[in-house]
Structure formats: structure tokens, C-alpha cells
Amino acid sequence: GLVGSEMCIRDRLAGSDKVKKYHSSYLLPILSANYLFELGDADNSLAMLENVTNPESDLLNDLVFSLKSKIYAEKGICNKSLEAFRKINFYNSITTNTKSYLRRCLKEEGV
């Protein structure tokens, strides 16, 4: 199940006007993928994100691409991390949060 903070995020996002009109069924897989990523389970986190296809919400799309970028960066697959990062289009705060993972990956790769 979800821990308290995840339920709070889910409820806040589900009530948001930007997300409410879209399929809230995407929220649980995104939150679960983030939780798995935080636990260090990048492979299962990525597998969970494969279930989120075209949520028709700028916010959810940016969150998915951000998480994919972070996962690939943590796995040392910088080109895929950069590819996902470039698909974050609408929320600067999400871009800013994701940059540090990508920078670290590229630095370790010697780029």
C-alpha cells in the first residue's frame, strides 16, 4: 500500500484542476514508480512507468519523463536520460529537479 506522504500527494494531485479531468488511474503507477526509484529499484520503477502511456496531461507527462531521466541517469545510461529529459516541456521546477541527475551521469561518463 501507499505510505502517508504518497497518499497525501495522490490526493493533492487528484484534486488539482490540471489533473482532475484526466485519468487519475495514472497517478498510482507514477507514485509507485517514484517509490520504487527511491528504494533503489530502478528496473521495476521503469517497468511501472511503461504502464503509463499518453496520460494527456502536461504535468503527468513531465513527471513521467523526469522520472525516466532520473532512472536512466542512475543506471549510467546518459543518452537515454538526456532523451527523456528533453521531453520535459512545461514545468521548470521539474526540469530543475531532474538536471542534477543528468549532470552527475554526464560528469561520471566524462562528457
N, C-alpha and C positions, 0 to 999 in steps of 0.2 A: 504493500500500500504506500500511499504518499505520506511523507512526514509533514508536520505542521506548516513549515515555511513553503513547501511545494503546494499545499492546499491553498494557502493564502495567495500565492502567485497565480494559481489556476483560477481562483475566484475573482481576483482583481482583473486578470486578462479576460475572463469570460464576461465580465460586466462592462468591459471597455467598448465604447461605440465602434472603434476601429475593428474589433474582433467579433463583436456580438453577432453581426449579420453574416458572418462566415461560419464555416463548420467548426464548432468548438471541439469536435472529435479529434482535431489535430493537436490540441493543447496537451493532452495526456502523453502522446508519443514524444512530443518535443520536450516536455518536462522530464519524462523518463529517460530520454536520450541524454539530457543535460545531467541528470542524477548519475547515470552510468559513467559519463565522462568524468564527473567529479570524483567518482570512486576509482578511476583509473582503468575503466573497462572500455577502451576506445573502440574495439571491434564491435561489441554489442551495441554501443551507442550509435555507431554508424549504421548498423543493421536496423536499428529502431527508426532512424531518420529516413531510411529507404521506404518506409511506410507512409511518409508524408510527401504526397505528390500534389503540386499545384494548389496550395491552400487558398489562393485568390485573395490574399491579404498581404499588403506590403510589409507589415510588421512581422507576421509569421514567416514570410519568405526570407526576410533579413535575418531573423533568428536562426532559421534552418541553415542558411549559408554561412553564418557566423560560426555556428557550432561545427559544421563540416570543416570549415577552415581551421578551427582550433584543433579538431581531431587529427586532421592530416598533418598539421604542424607538429603536434605531439608525437606523431608516428614518424616524423622526419621526411614526410613526402611533401616537400615545399612547393613543387609545381602544382599539385592538386590543391594545396592550401591557398595558394595565390589565385588559382582559378575560381575557387569558391568565394574567396574574399572579394574579387572583382564583381561578383553578382550581388553584393550588398549595396543597395541603391538609395535607400530612403532615410535611414536613421543614422545620423552622425555618431551618436553615442554607441551604437552597436559597432560601427566601423572602428571607433577609437578603442573600444574594449578588445577587439579582435586583433588589432595591429601588433600588439606586444607579442602574441604567439607567433605570428608570421615573421616578425623581425628576428626573434630568437631562432626560429628554424633556419632562416636565410643566413644568419650570422654563423650558426653551427655548420652550415653547409659551405661556408666560406665565400658567399656571394657578396 
